[in-house]
Amino acid sequence: MSLSFDLMLAFALFAFVTSVTPGPNNAMLLASGVNFGFQRTIPHILGISSGFLVLVLAVGLGLGAAFTAYPVLYTILRYAGAAYLLYLAWNIARSGPASEDTEGKGKPLGFWGAAAFQWVNPKAWVMAIGAISTYTPLQGYTMNVVIIATVFALINAPSVGVWAGFGSVLRNVLRNPRWLRVFNFGMAALLVISLYPLLQHTS
């Protein structure tokens, strides 16, 4: 089987749906859009897509097999990801007011931080493994992995960017520090709740 147009179309739909639906990345982008605006969140968006591209390449070129052979490595990664997610939730909960002339109590997650987060993001791993196992033909496998990873990243960036854009729209609505505080605590709570499926899956 080759990477046909029909297969690529199906994969593009998979990439869009998995990228645009709620998850840790999108919750953080929504909060960043509210607290820091869209422009200052762009490095975060680009970091997500770039880090995810490298993750898909790594899974396609053999890292997934390493986790299959040594499940303890994936267990360690899962709980490291959980710890980092809790740290990010704490930072979101402490974010300051959405003001143009102040950075508040924090700063937006940068390019490298967002890229590194993909390696401990459970949803990103599920997406990467799904893309490789379901949509990557064995014929011309290495080139297909590169194509799949690149197309996924290109679809991912605008899809997750929608959440930052929506957050920047809410920015004006949440000028009141009290409502902003409620929003940030809500986003932090959603990040913590997103850990539930991860911690339930113990195998």
QUINOR-V999017 format. One record per residue. N is the residue number from 0. PSI is psi in whole degrees, -180 to 180 (* if undefined). Layout:
<<N PSI> <N PSI>>
//
This chain:
<<0 135> <1 172> <2 80> <3 170> <4 -43> <5 -41> <6 -41> <7 -38> <8 -43> <9 -41> <10 -41> <11 -39> <12 -43> <13 -46> <14 -42> <15 -48> <16 -45> <17 -28> <18 -38> <19 -18> <20 158> <21 145> <22 180> <23 -45> <24 -48> <25 -34> <26 -42> <27 -38> <28 -39> <29 -47> <30 -39> <31 -39> <32 -39> <33 -46> <34 -30> <35 -8> <36 163> <37 -46> <38 -44> <39 -11> <40 -9> <41 -45> <42 -36> <43 -46> <44 -49> <45 -35> <46 -40> <47 -52> <48 -40> <49 -45> <50 -37> <51 -38> <52 -47> <53 -37> <54 -46> <55 -42> <56 -45> <57 -44> <58 -44> <59 -30> <60 13> <61 -14> <62 -34> <63 -38> <64 -34> <65 -39> <66 -34> <67 -41> <68 -34> <69 81> <70 -26> <71 -30> <72 -41> <73 -36> <74 -45> <75 -44> <76 -42> <77 -46> <78 -28> <79 -41> <80 -41> <81 -43> <82 -42> <83 -37> <84 -39> <85 -39> <86 -44> <87 -39> <88 -41> <89 -42> <90 -39> <91 -43> <92 -29> <93 1> <94 147> <95 -175> <96 148> <97 87> <98 145> <99 -25> <100 13> <101 152> <102 1> <103 -152> <104 0> <105 -168> <106 157> <107 151> <108 131> <109 -179> <110 -52> <111 -37> <112 -42> <113 -39> <114 -44> <115 -33> <116 -29> <117 -27> <118 -16> <119 15> <120 111> <121 -40> <122 -39> <123 -40> <124 -42> <125 -44> <126 -45> <127 -46> <128 -39> <129 -42> <130 -44> <131 -45> <132 -29> <133 -35> <134 6> <135 105> <136 151> <137 -30> <138 121> <139 42> <140 -50> <141 -46> <142 -38> <143 -37> <144 -44> <145 -43> <146 -48> <147 -46> <148 -42> <149 -46> <150 -41> <151 -46> <152 -39> <153 -34> <154 -35> <155 -43> <156 -54> <157 -28> <158 -47> <159 -27> <160 -27> <161 -38> <162 -40> <163 -39> <164 -42> <165 -40> <166 -39> <167 -29> <168 -41> <169 -18> <170 -45> <171 -31> <172 -32> <173 36> <174 -31> <175 119> <176 -33> <177 -47> <178 -35> <179 -40> <180 -43> <181 -45> <182 -49> <183 -40> <184 -37> <185 -43> <186 -40> <187 -40> <188 -40> <189 -39> <190 -42> <191 -43> <192 -33> <193 -14> <194 -16> <195 -52> <196 -35> <197 -46> <198 -23> <199 -31> <200 99> <201 -4> <202 *>>
//
